[in-house]
Amino acid sequence: MDPSTEKYFHKCARGKWSDVLTVDPGLGGTGLAFWTSLSRIPEKPLPPSNTTAITVPPRAAWLDRVWAIAKEFQCMLDSWLPEIVIIEFQALWTGSEKSMASASRGDLFKLTILTGVLADVAYTDGAEVVLVKPGEWKGQLSKKSAGRRIKRAFGKRWPDHIEDAVGIGLAVQGRL
């Protein structure tokens, strides 16, 4: 785990965080989960206070989608006022054909640009920004397995990108 990410996960382990936004960026849909409180202390994990997905027309040029997502993201920051924004950062899985194909098409790099823009918007807005790689929040769990654990914790499922954002918050609470 990256030392800066580890610092924040340990901070939560010692108590509580307030006003945390977890983000699963994607040009096809960016999932957001806002938590008024995250803690490892209670027996039962705390659910997000609000969730949403930012979607833009898929036929728009990819950079136009980045700007549209960033504009909507700024609106969500203005509404929820998070102190900490945890954004899933990209990882290249060299053993995965899907990951390598994504990189060779340039999709991974476009997603990295989106993540950087969202991090900049949050940082400029005054939030602390934490980047967390998929392996740091869900380990080796498949998307399907992580979804089952999220459902077990909260008794419900969320749409695709939102569910990953919820999963990040669940992982911060040490409950994934």
LOTI-323138 format. One line per field, with one value per atom (N, C-alpha, C, O, CB): residue number from 1; atom name; z, y, x. Coordinates in pm, whole numbers, plus 50000, padded with zeros to 5 digits. Glycine has a CB too. Example, Ala and Ser with C-alpha at 12.3 -4.5 7.8 and 13.67 -1.06 7.14 Angstrom:
BEGIN
resi <- (1,1,1,1,1,2,2,2,2,2)
name <- (N,CA,C,O,CB,N,CA,C,O,CB)
c3 <- (50780,50780,50780,50846,50905,50708,50714,50787,50804,50572)
c2 <- (49431,49550,49670,49668,49553,49775,49894,50003,50114,49940)
c1 <- (51319,51230,51320,51424,51131,51285,51367,51290,51341,51408)
This chain:
BEGIN
resi <- (1,1,1,1,1,2,2,2,2,2,3,3,3,3,3,4,4,4,4,4,5,5,5,5,5,6,6,6,6,6,7,7,7,7,7,8,8,8,8,8,9,9,9,9,9,10,10,10,10,10,11,11,11,11,11,12,12,12,12,12,13,13,13,13,13,14,14,14,14,14,15,15,15,15,15,16,16,16,16,16,17,17,17,17,17,18,18,18,18,18,19,19,19,19,19,20,20,20,20,20,21,21,21,21,21,22,22,22,22,22,23,23,23,23,23,24,24,24,24,24,25,25,25,25,25,26,26,26,26,26,27,27,27,27,27,28,28,28,28,28,29,29,29,29,29,30,30,30,30,30,31,31,31,31,31,32,32,32,32,32,33,33,33,33,33,34,34,34,34,34,35,35,35,35,35,36,36,36,36,36,37,37,37,37,37,38,38,38,38,38,39,39,39,39,39,40,40,40,40,40,41,41,41,41,41,42,42,42,42,42,43,43,43,43,43,44,44,44,44,44,45,45,45,45,45,46,46,46,46,46,47,47,47,47,47,48,48,48,48,48,49,49,49,49,49,50,50,50,50,50,51,51,51,51,51,52,52,52,52,52,53,53,53,53,53,54,54,54,54,54,55,55,55,55,55,56,56,56,56,56,57,57,57,57,57,58,58,58,58,58,59,59,59,59,59,60,60,60,60,60,61,61,61,61,61,62,62,62,62,62,63,63,63,63,63,64,64,64,64,64,65,65,65,65,65,66,66,66,66,66,67,67,67,67,67,68,68,68,68,68,69,69,69,69,69,70,70,70,70,70,71,71,71,71,71,72,72,72,72,72,73,73,73,73,73,74,74,74,74,74,75,75,75,75,75,76,76,76,76,76,77,77,77,77,77,78,78,78,78,78,79,79,79,79,79,80,80,80,80,80,81,81,81,81,81,82,82,82,82,82,83,83,83,83,83,84,84,84,84,84,85,85,85,85,85,86,86,86,86,86,87,87,87,87,87,88,88,88,88,88,89,89,89,89,89,90,90,90,90,90,91,91,91,91,91,92,92,92,92,92,93,93,93,93,93,94,94,94,94,94,95,95,95,95,95,96,96,96,96,96,97,97,97,97,97,98,98,98,98,98,99,99,99,99,99,100,100,100,100,100,101,101,101,101,101,102,102,102,102,102,103,103,103,103,103,104,104,104,104,104,105,105,105,105,105,106,106,106,106,106,107,107,107,107,107,108,108,108,108,108,109,109,109,109,109,110,110,110,110,110,111,111,111,111,111,112,112,112,112,112,113,113,113,113,113,114,114,114,114,114,115,115,115,115,115,116,116,116,116,116,117,117,117,117,117,118,118,118,118,118,119,119,119,119,119,120,120,120,120,120,121,121,121,121,121,122,122,122,122,122,123,123,123,123,123,124,124,124,124,124,125,125,125,125,125,126,126,126,126,126,127,127,127,127,127,128,128,128,128,128,129,129,129,129,129,130,130,130,130,130,131,131,131,131,131,132,132,132,132,132,133,133,133,133,133,134,134,134,134,134,135,135,135,135,135,136,136,136,136,136,137,137,137,137,137,138,138,138,138,138,139,139,139,139,139,140,140,140,140,140,141,141,141,141,141,142,142,142,142,142,143,143,143,143,143,144,144,144,144,144,145,145,145,145,145,146,146,146,146,146,147,147,147,147,147,148,148,148,148,148,149,149,149,149,149,150,150,150,150,150,151,151,151,151,151,152,152,152,152,152,153,153,153,153,153,154,154,154,154,154,155,155,155,155,155,156,156,156,156,156,157,157,157,157,157,158,158,158,158,158,159,159,159,159,159,160,160,160,160,160,161,161,161,161,161,162,162,162,162,162,163,163,163,163,163,164,164,164,164,164,165,165,165,165,165,166,166,166,166,166,167,167,167,167,167,168,168,168,168,168,169,169,169,169,169,170,170,170,170,170,171,171,171,171,171,172,172,172,172,172,173,173,173,173,173,174,174,174,174,174,175,175,175,175,175,176,176,176,176,176)
name <- (N,CA,C,O,CB,N,CA,C,O,CB,N,CA,C,O,CB,N,CA,C,O,CB,N,CA,C,O,CB,N,CA,C,O,CB,N,CA,C,O,CB,N,CA,C,O,CB,N,CA,C,O,CB,N,CA,C,O,CB,N,CA,C,O,CB,N,CA,C,O,CB,N,CA,C,O,CB,N,CA,C,O,CB,N,CA,C,O,CB,N,CA,C,O,CB,N,CA,C,O,CB,N,CA,C,O,CB,N,CA,C,O,CB,N,CA,C,O,CB,N,CA,C,O,CB,N,CA,C,O,CB,N,CA,C,O,CB,N,CA,C,O,CB,N,CA,C,O,CB,N,CA,C,O,CB,N,CA,C,O,CB,N,CA,C,O,CB,N,CA,C,O,CB,N,CA,C,O,CB,N,CA,C,O,CB,N,CA,C,O,CB,N,CA,C,O,CB,N,CA,C,O,CB,N,CA,C,O,CB,N,CA,C,O,CB,N,CA,C,O,CB,N,CA,C,O,CB,N,CA,C,O,CB,N,CA,C,O,CB,N,CA,C,O,CB,N,CA,C,O,CB,N,CA,C,O,CB,N,CA,C,O,CB,N,CA,C,O,CB,N,CA,C,O,CB,N,CA,C,O,CB,N,CA,C,O,CB,N,CA,C,O,CB,N,CA,C,O,CB,N,CA,C,O,CB,N,CA,C,O,CB,N,CA,C,O,CB,N,CA,C,O,CB,N,CA,C,O,CB,N,CA,C,O,CB,N,CA,C,O,CB,N,CA,C,O,CB,N,CA,C,O,CB,N,CA,C,O,CB,N,CA,C,O,CB,N,CA,C,O,CB,N,CA,C,O,CB,N,CA,C,O,CB,N,CA,C,O,CB,N,CA,C,O,CB,N,CA,C,O,CB,N,CA,C,O,CB,N,CA,C,O,CB,N,CA,C,O,CB,N,CA,C,O,CB,N,CA,C,O,CB,N,CA,C,O,CB,N,CA,C,O,CB,N,CA,C,O,CB,N,CA,C,O,CB,N,CA,C,O,CB,N,CA,C,O,CB,N,CA,C,O,CB,N,CA,C,O,CB,N,CA,C,O,CB,N,CA,C,O,CB,N,CA,C,O,CB,N,CA,C,O,CB,N,CA,C,O,CB,N,CA,C,O,CB,N,CA,C,O,CB,N,CA,C,O,CB,N,CA,C,O,CB,N,CA,C,O,CB,N,CA,C,O,CB,N,CA,C,O,CB,N,CA,C,O,CB,N,CA,C,O,CB,N,CA,C,O,CB,N,CA,C,O,CB,N,CA,C,O,CB,N,CA,C,O,CB,N,CA,C,O,CB,N,CA,C,O,CB,N,CA,C,O,CB,N,CA,C,O,CB,N,CA,C,O,CB,N,CA,C,O,CB,N,CA,C,O,CB,N,CA,C,O,CB,N,CA,C,O,CB,N,CA,C,O,CB,N,CA,C,O,CB,N,CA,C,O,CB,N,CA,C,O,CB,N,CA,C,O,CB,N,CA,C,O,CB,N,CA,C,O,CB,N,CA,C,O,CB,N,CA,C,O,CB,N,CA,C,O,CB,N,CA,C,O,CB,N,CA,C,O,CB,N,CA,C,O,CB,N,CA,C,O,CB,N,CA,C,O,CB,N,CA,C,O,CB,N,CA,C,O,CB,N,CA,C,O,CB,N,CA,C,O,CB,N,CA,C,O,CB,N,CA,C,O,CB,N,CA,C,O,CB,N,CA,C,O,CB,N,CA,C,O,CB,N,CA,C,O,CB,N,CA,C,O,CB,N,CA,C,O,CB,N,CA,C,O,CB,N,CA,C,O,CB,N,CA,C,O,CB,N,CA,C,O,CB,N,CA,C,O,CB,N,CA,C,O,CB,N,CA,C,O,CB,N,CA,C,O,CB,N,CA,C,O,CB,N,CA,C,O,CB,N,CA,C,O,CB,N,CA,C,O,CB,N,CA,C,O,CB,N,CA,C,O,CB,N,CA,C,O,CB,N,CA,C,O,CB,N,CA,C,O,CB,N,CA,C,O,CB,N,CA,C,O,CB,N,CA,C,O,CB,N,CA,C,O,CB,N,CA,C,O,CB,N,CA,C,O,CB,N,CA,C,O,CB,N,CA,C,O,CB,N,CA,C,O,CB,N,CA,C,O,CB,N,CA,C,O,CB,N,CA,C,O,CB,N,CA,C,O,CB,N,CA,C,O,CB,N,CA,C,O,CB,N,CA,C,O,CB,N,CA,C,O,CB,N,CA,C,O,CB,N,CA,C,O,CB,N,CA,C,O,CB,N,CA,C,O,CB,N,CA,C,O,CB,N,CA,C,O,CB,N,CA,C,O,CB,N,CA,C,O,CB)
c3 <- (50000,50000,50000,50070,50122,49922,49915,50055,50123,49810,50098,50234,50263,50374,50256,50165,50191,50207,50289,50078,50130,50144,50279,50348,50030,50315,50442,50559,50656,50457,50550,50655,50679,50794,50617,50573,50588,50637,50718,50456,50590,50636,50786,50860,50555,50830,50973,51054,51168,50995,50997,51067,51095,51204,50983,50998,51018,51120,51199,50885,51120,51213,51358,51449,51185,51379,51514,51560,51676,51523,51471,51513,51400,51336,51571,51375,51282,51184,51217,51356,51065,50967,50946,50954,50832,50919,50884,50743,50695,50983,50675,50543,50443,50402,50555,50407,50314,50185,50189,50379,50072,49942,49880,49865,49849,49844,49775,49629,49598,49842,49540,49397,49316,49332,49351,49228,49128,48992,48933,49132,48942,48818,48696,48692,48801,48598,48473,48369,48400,48492,48246,48139,48103,48049,48016,48132,48107,48225,48213,48071,48337,48459,48576,48600,48483,48650,48767,48890,48908,48762,48974,49094,49212,49234,49128,49288,49407,49526,49514,49383,49639,49764,49870,49896,49807,49931,50033,50170,50192,50006,50261,50396,50495,50498,50425,50575,50678,50790,50869,50735,50795,50897,50849,50796,51031,50868,50843,50969,51027,50718,51012,51134,51134,51073,51255,51202,51221,51358,51392,51207,51435,51573,51585,51661,51650,51515,51539,51489,51402,51472,51546,51503,51359,51283,51594,51323,51189,51109,51160,51194,50984,50906,50878,50865,50774,50869,50843,50693,50615,50901,50650,50507,50458,50538,50479,50327,50275,50297,50296,50125,50316,50333,50200,50193,50398,50093,49961,49856,49876,49939,49747,49634,49504,49495,49637,49403,49270,49169,49204,49262,49045,48935,48841,48812,48859,48795,48694,48560,48537,48723,48472,48338,48235,48256,48316,48124,48013,47885,47880,48006,47780,47655,47605,47592,47548,47577,47537,47399,47367,47538,47320,47185,47182,47080,47093,47294,47300,47298,47339,47429,47250,47250,47394,47487,47185,47411,47547,47633,47751,47542,47576,47656,47693,47801,47579,47605,47638,47753,47838,47515,47757,47867,47998,48103,47838,47991,48111,48168,48288,48079,48083,48130,48185,48286,48016,48120,48167,48303,48391,48065,48319,48449,48556,48668,48438,48523,48620,48664,48782,48560,48570,48603,48699,48797,48475,48672,48759,48895,48999,48691,48893,49016,49105,49226,48983,49045,49122,49188,49303,49031,49116,49174,49295,49395,49069,49286,49398,49517,49632,49356,49491,49599,49668,49790,49546,49588,49645,49729,49826,49533,49692,49765,49893,49999,49675,49883,49997,50087,50204,49947,50037,50113,50184,50306,50215,50113,50180,50227,50165,50086,50339,50388,50324,50300,50542,50295,50236,50113,50118,50338,50004,49883,49850,49826,49764,49849,49819,49679,49653,49925,49589,49449,49411,49440,49357,49346,49297,49185,49089,49246,49201,49103,49017,49059,49172,48900,48806,48835,48888,48664,48798,48809,48681,48633,48937,48629,48511,48560,48626,48416,48527,48566,48447,48352,48607,48452,48337,48308,48196,48361,48405,48384,48332,48310,48513,48312,48267,48122,48088,48358,48037,47897,47885,47801,47816,47968,47964,47997,47931,48061,48102,48143,48035,48005,48275,47979,47875,47749,47685,47841,47714,47597,47621,47531,47567,47743,47779,47765,47715,47922,47808,47797,47650,47609,47876,47572,47432,47351,47253,47369,47389,47322,47370,47307,47344,47481,47539,47644,47704,47431,47669,47765,47907,47980,47764,47945,48079,48100,48208,48102,47996,48007,48012,48082,47888,47937,47942,48082,48135,47835,48140,48275,48377,48473,48311,48356,48446,48437,48539,48410,48318,48303,48379,48450,48153,48364,48436,48587,48657,48402,48636,48779,48824,48930,48811,48744,48778,48781,48869,48678,48686,48682,48806,48869,48551,48841,48959,49087,49175,48970,49095,49212,49222,49330,49204,49108,49107,49149,49226,48968,49098,49134,49285,49350,49057,49341,49486,49567,49666,49522,49526,49597,49593,49694,49536,49475,49459,49544,49589,49312,49565,49647,49797,49878,49615,49833,49973,50042,50162,50048,49970,50031,50030,49945,49955,50127,50123,50021,50022,50266,49935,49831,49858,49883,49691,49853,49871,49746,49707,50003,49685,49571,49620,49688,49456,49587,49633,49513,49436,49741,49497,49386,49418,49535,49360,49314,49339,49436,49523,49208,49420,49508,49653,49744,49458,49675,49811,49884,50006,49809,49810,49879,49868,49958,49824,49761,49751,49738,49719,49634,49748,49740,49610,49503,49859,49618,49499,49469,49382,49516,49540,49517,49376,49324,49620,49315,49186,49209,49322,49112,49103,49113,49170,49253,48973,49125,49171,49321,49394,49090,49366,49508,49596,49703,49530,49549,49624,49634,49740,49557,49524,49524,49625,49692,49385,49636,49734,49877,49961,49717,49903,50038,50071,50184,50052,49971,49991,50022,50112,49866,49949,49973,50112,50182,49865,50153,50286,50395,50497,50305,50372,50474,50485,50595,50441,50370,50371,50332,50338,50280,50290,50255,50123,50096,50361,50039,49909,49811,49850,49920,49684,49578,49520,49529,49465,49462,49392,49248,49216,49459,49159,49021,49017,49109,48935,48909,48889,48949,49046,48746,48897,48943,49085,49162,48849,49119,49256,49354,49462,49269,49316,49405,49437,49550,49343,49339,49367,49463,49550,49236,49446,49538,49680,49777,49490,49692,49822,49878,49997,49810,49792,49834,49892,49989,49717,49833,49886,50029,50117,49795,50051,50186,50285,50401,50183,50238,50323,50359,50472,50252,50262,50286,50386,50470,50154,50376,50471,50613,50709,50434,50626,50758,50802,50911,50757,50716,50750,50742,50807,50887,50661,50657,50524,50507,50693,50428,50299,50309,50211,50184)
c2 <- (49882,50000,50123,50128,50000,50222,50348,50412,50409,50443,50469,50526,50631,50635,50586,50717,50819,50756,50802,50922,50651,50580,50510,50515,50478,50445,50374,50468,50431,50306,50589,50690,50715,50722,50822,50729,50758,50637,50651,50805,50518,50398,50379,50340,50273,50405,50391,50499,50475,50396,50619,50727,50683,50707,50858,50621,50572,50459,50448,50525,50375,50262,50311,50242,50175,50431,50485,50555,50593,50580,50572,50643,50665,50570,50775,50791,50826,50932,51019,50873,50924,51031,51091,51020,50980,51218,51283,51335,51377,51397,51334,51393,51343,51415,51544,51218,51149,51116,51065,51020,51144,51108,51002,51024,51233,50888,50784,50784,50800,50643,50766,50785,50670,50631,50918,50616,50518,50588,50594,50386,50642,50718,50629,50516,50801,50681,50610,50702,50780,50487,50694,50776,50731,50809,50771,50604,50553,50571,50547,50409,50614,50635,50649,50561,50520,50756,50781,50766,50842,50922,50668,50642,50723,50737,50496,50776,50855,50801,50770,51005,50792,50757,50856,50868,50607,50925,51025,50971,50918,51159,50985,50932,51048,51114,50820,51073,51175,51123,51201,51215,50991,50931,50795,50715,50918,50771,50639,50600,50682,50640,50476,50434,50285,50209,50474,50243,50100,50055,49937,50069,50146,50117,50041,49943,50245,50081,50010,49867,49831,50084,49785,49646,49635,49550,49570,49724,49720,49837,49949,49728,49814,49924,50032,50003,49872,50154,50265,50278,50277,50397,50290,50303,50445,50538,50262,50461,50597,50677,50623,50594,50806,50896,50925,50950,51026,50922,50953,50887,50871,51107,50848,50791,50844,50880,50636,50850,50888,50846,50810,51041,50852,50829,50948,51002,50696,50988,51093,51024,50950,51193,51047,50989,51100,51202,50882,51078,51174,51096,50975,51257,51163,51092,51018,51080,51189,50889,50811,50848,50815,50665,50915,50950,51076,51108,50966,51147,51269,51228,51118,51352,51317,51293,51270,51329,51413,51183,51144,51263,51267,51042,51360,51473,51563,51622,51555,51572,51645,51575,51642,51656,51442,51368,51397,51412,51216,51405,51437,51571,51582,51440,51673,51807,51807,51873,51911,51735,51728,51659,51702,51655,51550,51479,51569,51576,51347,51640,51730,51840,51877,51791,51894,52000,51949,52016,52057,51831,51771,51733,51747,51647,51684,51649,51773,51764,51590,51886,52011,52044,52089,52128,52023,52047,51957,52001,52024,51831,51738,51781,51773,51594,51826,51874,51995,52005,51911,52086,52205,52167,52236,52300,52058,52013,51938,51964,51924,51846,51759,51811,51773,51624,51894,51953,51849,51858,52051,51752,51652,51710,51800,51535,51656,51694,51606,51651,51682,51481,51385,51325,51287,51273,51315,51252,51137,51158,51354,51015,50895,50850,50816,50780,50850,50818,50692,50679,50936,50600,50480,50521,50587,50372,50479,50508,50384,50272,50551,50404,50294,50209,50256,50349,50084,49991,49908,49864,49900,49887,49802,49661,49638,49856,49568,49429,49358,49320,49361,49340,49284,49139,49092,49291,49070,48932,48923,48813,48856,49038,49039,49086,49196,49130,49003,49040,49162,49249,48922,49169,49281,49412,49514,49257,49409,49529,49571,49690,49504,49474,49505,49560,49651,49381,49505,49554,49697,49780,49462,49725,49859,49959,50070,49862,49918,50005,50024,50136,49946,49918,49930,50017,50080,49790,50021,50107,50252,50343,50054,50273,50407,50435,50543,50510,50340,50362,50385,50469,50244,50310,50323,50462,50519,50215,50517,50649,50758,50858,50674,50739,50833,50833,50938,50798,50716,50704,50770,50833,50556,50756,50819,50971,51040,50773,51022,51167,51211,51311,51206,51136,51169,51170,51262,51069,51070,51062,51183,51240,50932,51223,51341,51468,51553,51358,51482,51600,51602,51706,51601,51487,51482,51511,51581,51343,51458,51484,51633,51691,51401,51695,51838,51921,52015,51881,51885,51957,51948,52048,51900,51828,51809,51885,51950,51660,51876,51942,52094,52162,51902,52145,52289,52336,52450,52324,52247,52277,52272,52307,52180,52228,52227,52092,52083,52321,51988,51854,51788,51816,51765,51700,51613,51504,51449,51553,51472,51372,51250,51261,51430,51133,51006,50922,50904,50931,50871,50781,50639,50611,50818,50549,50411,50318,50329,50380,50226,50131,50021,49994,50069,49959,49853,49745,49701,49788,49702,49599,49643,49560,49554,49774,49826,49827,49819,49966,49836,49837,49705,49671,49946,49628,49501,49380,49268,49504,49401,49290,49214,49275,49196,49083,48999,48964,48881,48871,49027,48997,49035,49140,49070,48951,48986,49088,49108,48859,49154,49252,49186,49244,49313,49063,48989,48957,48975,48858,48911,48879,49003,49000,48810,49112,49238,49282,49327,49349,49268,49304,49223,49277,49283,49094,49009,49055,49057,48861,49092,49137,49271,49294,49151,49357,49485,49461,49524,49576,49370,49338,49278,49311,49240,49191,49131,49238,49231,49024,49337,49442,49536,49578,49522,49570,49673,49623,49698,49783,49497,49441,49488,49471,49473,49547,49593,49603,49601,49728,49614,49632,49773,49832,49523,49823,49951,49926,49823,50054,50020,50008,50003,50048,50125,49949,49918,50015,49980,49909,50135,50226,50275,50296,50346,50292,50334,50224,50253,50365,50099,49988,49986,49957,49855,50017,50023,50137,50122,50038,50252,50364,50325,50359,50490,50255,50206,50105,50105,50141,50019,49920,49984,49933,49833,50093,50163,50210,50193,50285,50268,50313,50198,50211,50389,50085,49966,49916,49875,49854,49920,49877,49968,49921,49873,50097,50192,50159,50176,50340,50110,50072,49934,49886,50072,49870,49739,49628,49525,49743,49647,49551,49482,49409,49619,49503,49436,49297,49222,49517)
c1 <- (50085,50000,50089,50190,49904,50050,50122,50122,50020,50056,50237,50244,50137,50085,50380,50103,50001,49863,49783,49998,49835,49707,49702,49600,49687,49811,49818,49794,49728,49954,49847,49829,49679,49635,49901,49602,49460,49382,49290,49402,49417,49348,49374,49284,49394,49497,49528,49460,49420,49680,49446,49376,49232,49181,49379,49168,49032,49030,48936,48971,49133,49138,49141,49096,49261,49195,49204,49077,49066,49320,48983,48862,48766,48720,48898,48734,48629,48675,48756,48507,48622,48638,48500,48399,48701,48496,48369,48375,48481,48336,48262,48245,48350,48441,48254,48332,48422,48347,48235,48482,48409,48354,48444,48564,48341,48387,48463,48419,48301,48442,48518,48494,48551,48667,48554,48467,48510,48501,48393,48422,48614,48607,48588,48636,48732,48517,48499,48438,48349,48411,48487,48432,48290,48211,48523,48259,48124,48031,47911,48130,48084,48007,48101,48185,47907,48090,48172,48083,47988,48241,48116,48036,48084,48204,48039,47989,48021,47941,47823,47989,48008,47940,47987,48107,47969,47893,47926,47890,47781,47851,47984,47970,47983,48086,48076,47880,47894,47985,48039,47755,48001,48087,48136,48059,48012,48264,48324,48399,48470,48420,48383,48449,48473,48398,48366,48577,48603,48553,48563,48753,48500,48462,48330,48325,48453,48221,48095,48099,48178,47981,48011,47999,47953,47999,47903,47863,47805,47863,47871,47648,47903,47959,47853,47734,48016,47900,47810,47787,47882,47868,47661,47631,47656,47665,47486,47667,47683,47555,47445,47719,47572,47458,47391,47271,47502,47471,47419,47507,47627,47413,47447,47522,47465,47348,47517,47549,47504,47610,47722,47477,47571,47666,47660,47553,47634,47775,47782,47798,47894,47902,47704,47712,47702,47636,47601,47767,47765,47742,47766,47899,47695,47670,47795,47901,47621,47784,47901,47957,48071,47867,47877,47924,48008,48069,47807,48012,48094,48242,48278,48061,48325,48469,48514,48460,48548,48614,48652,48694,48661,48766,48765,48808,48689,48687,48915,48590,48468,48394,48334,48375,48400,48337,48411,48348,48337,48545,48623,48578,48554,48775,48567,48529,48387,48359,48542,48296,48157,48149,48075,48069,48224,48226,48285,48233,48309,48393,48457,48362,48359,48585,48285,48190,48082,48049,48125,48028,47926,47987,47923,47863,48111,48182,48196,48177,48322,48229,48239,48106,48103,48284,47996,47863,47839,47783,47752,47881,47863,47949,47905,47898,48072,48158,48095,48096,48298,48038,47973,47852,47819,47930,47785,47666,47702,47644,47581,47798,47829,47941,47947,47865,48029,48140,48227,48245,48084,48281,48365,48498,48555,48391,48546,48678,48785,48898,48685,48749,48842,48776,48658,48884,48850,48801,48896,49015,48792,48842,48920,48882,48767,48895,48981,48956,49032,49151,48996,48961,49030,49126,49088,48927,49250,49354,49375,49345,49488,49426,49440,49564,49664,49446,49552,49664,49666,49562,49651,49784,49800,49831,49932,49913,49742,49760,49825,49757,49623,49956,50027,49986,50005,50176,49931,49887,49744,49693,49898,49680,49541,49533,49578,49457,49475,49459,49368,49392,49401,49264,49171,49243,49222,49054,49327,49400,49500,49514,49473,49569,49668,49601,49653,49751,49484,49410,49363,49368,49290,49318,49275,49390,49372,49220,49507,49625,49664,49696,49744,49660,49702,49605,49647,49713,49478,49380,49390,49335,49239,49459,49470,49364,49364,49460,49274,49166,49217,49165,49071,49319,49376,49434,49423,49484,49495,49555,49447,49463,49650,49339,49227,49165,49130,49120,49151,49096,49189,49143,49073,49319,49416,49405,49417,49560,49382,49363,49238,49241,49353,49127,49005,49032,48989,48893,49102,49132,49213,49186,49209,49311,49391,49309,49327,49504,49218,49132,49041,49026,49046,48981,48894,48973,48924,48827,49094,49180,49211,49209,49312,49240,49269,49148,49162,49316,49030,48907,48885,48856,48784,48900,48879,48984,48951,48882,49110,49219,49201,49218,49356,49168,49146,49028,49025,49122,48932,48815,48847,48762,48702,48966,49007,49001,49027,48925,48967,48960,49097,49182,48858,49118,49234,49203,49093,49269,49298,49276,49362,49482,49307,49299,49369,49343,49228,49322,49449,49435,49458,49557,49534,49368,49378,49363,49268,49270,49457,49452,49350,49323,49593,49294,49195,49244,49169,49155,49367,49421,49435,49439,49555,49441,49453,49319,49315,49511,49210,49081,49008,48931,48995,49029,48956,49047,49000,48863,49177,49270,49253,49249,49251,49244,49229,49083,49056,49308,48989,48848,48806,48845,48761,48726,48667,48558,48513,48611,48515,48407,48281,48210,48377,48254,48136,48145,48047,48120,48261,48280,48270,48210,48415,48329,48321,48175,48130,48407,48100,47957,47878,47790,47899,47909,47839,47868,47779,47881,47993,48028,47961,47919,48180,47952,47885,47737,47682,47900,47675,47533,47514,47418,47480,47607,47598,47610,47541,47707,47696,47717,47598,47561,47841,47537,47433,47295,47197,47473,47285,47155,47098,46979,47059,47182,47135,47251,47368,47064,47217,47316,47299,47191,47300,47404,47402,47441,47501,47498,47408,47455,47608,47675,47403,47660,47801,47902,47970,47825,47914,48019,47993,48087,48029,47867,47834,47876,47928,47682,47854,47889,48039,48078,47847,48122,48266,48300,48385,48346,48233,48255,48212,48280,48178,48100,48054,48154,48183,47913,48207,48307,48432,48488,48345,48475,48593,48565,48649,48630,48447,48411,48400,48439,48279,48348,48338,48479,48505,48257,48568,48707,48778,48854,48785,48754,48815,48769,48845,48776,48645,48594,48645,48612,48441,48726,48780,48677,48693,48837,48570,48461,48442,48345,48336,48534,48517,48578,48575,48583)
